[in-house]
Every structure is written in C-alpha cells, then in structure tokens.
C-alpha cells in the first residue's frame, strides 16, 4: 500500500491510500477554523482518537484493504468528536495481521470533510465527516 499526501495550501490538503489491488481510500483533510480533520493507523479499531505527528507516514508494503470491513463511530460514542465523526477501514498482510485506518473530523457542526472508498473504480463508501 502506498500513501499519497498533498498540501497545496491551508484548504487543499488530501491523503490517499492505494493498495496493490488498486483499492483506494481518499480523504480531504484541509482545515478551516475550529476543527481537526486527520487520520491514524492502529492495531485494532478504537473509538478514541490517537494523535499522529504530521510527518508520521508509515510504510505499509504488503498491506492491502479488506473491502468487506467498514465501521463508523458516532459522536455519541467518542466525546473527542464533538459534532464530527470517524470511520474505520481494515488492512491486512499476507501473515494474517490486521491494522485499521481511522479517518476522523472533530468539529462543532459547521465543517465537513469528505472521504471516498473505491474498489475496482467503483465507489462503495462515500460520506462527509
């Protein structure tokens, strides 16, 4: 899996995860004011936000998406989200290990960030956090 990030200005920041099967997860992380839109990878699904350093981009060679897994964390399940949201995607390797990509946005109800999950060029998950 490869991780591509762009930072072409305060409002124009994106991250894309693309695995060897050409499955793609894209997330718009450009922030405005009173919000925190970001992502992190954990060894298990969590409803708590784990802070990630901006320069912490892991190498995920040999990891691919499990397109059958998708989870959503509602603001009522995570106090840190305020009026935002979090979604979770699973990746696995050939040894059977799993990791979980978490996309989240903490905001007061005024800011949204879109994500798209595509399998074989077809969008299977799309929403705004």
N, C-alpha and C positions, 0 to 999 in steps of 0.2 A: 504494500500500500504506500502511496505517496501522499504527502500533504503539501498543498499549494496555498500560499497566503499572498494577498495583495494589500498594499497600503498606499493608496494614491490620494490620500487626503483624509481629513477628520471624518467625513461622512461616507467614504468609499473604501471600506475595509471588508475583505471577504476571506473565507477559508474554504478550501475544497479538499475532500478526502476521496481518492480514487484507488480502487484495488486492482489486482491483476485480472479480474473478470470484467473490468470496465464498469463496475458499480460505483456510483458517485453520490457523495453527500456534500451539499454546498450550504453555507450559512453566511449571512450578511451580518458582520459584527461592527459596522460603523456606528459610532455612538454620538448622541446629540448632547444631552444635558444630564438629567437626573436618572441615569440608568447604568447598568453594567451588562453588556452582552458579550459572552465569551464561551469557551468550551474547555473541557478537560477530559482526560482518559483515566479510568480507574479499573482496578482488578475485579470489581463487582458493581452492580447497579447501586446507586446511592441517591437518597433524597436530600442530601446535604451538598452544598457547593464546596468544591475543593479549589482553592486559589491556584492559579497557574501563572508562572512567570511568562511574560510576553515572548521571550526568546527560547522558551522550553518547547521545542518542536521535536517529539520523539521519532526515532527511526522505527518503522513498522514493516520491515522487509519480511515477507512471508505471511503477512496478516491479510485476511480478506473478510468482507462483510458476511454476516449471516442474515440474508434478506428476510427471513421469517420472524426476526425479533424486532419489536418496536415497543417502547414503553414511554408513557407520558407522566410527568409529575405535575400535579396541580398546585397552585399557590397555597391551598389549604393544607397541603402535605409538607410544605417547606416554608418556614417563616421568612427565610432569606429572600424569597422571590417577590415579596410584596404582591403586586398585581401581574407579575410576569409568568413565566413558565419554563419547563425543562423537558427535553425529550432525550431518549437514550437509544443508542444503536449498538449492536453487538458485533465484534470482530473476533475471528478465531485463527489459529495457526494449524499447521499440519500435525503438531503434537497434541492437539485437542485442547490447548489452553484458550481461555477467553479473556477479552478485555472489553470495556464498554466506553463508547464515546458519548459524552454528555454535552448537549448544547443547551445554553440557558440564557435567559434575559431577566434581570431584576429591574423592575420599573414601577412607577406609580400609576400606570394606566394610560399613559399618553404616548408611549414609544413602543414600536413593534419591529421585530427583525424576522425576516423570512428565511425558511430553510426548505430545501428540496432534496429528496432521496430518489435516485433513478436507478432502475435495474434494466439493463438492455435498452437504454434510451427511453424507457417508459417511466414516467413519474408515478411512484407508488405511495409516497408520503410527501405532503406539502402543506405547510401551515405557517403561521406567524406567532412568534413567542412574545 
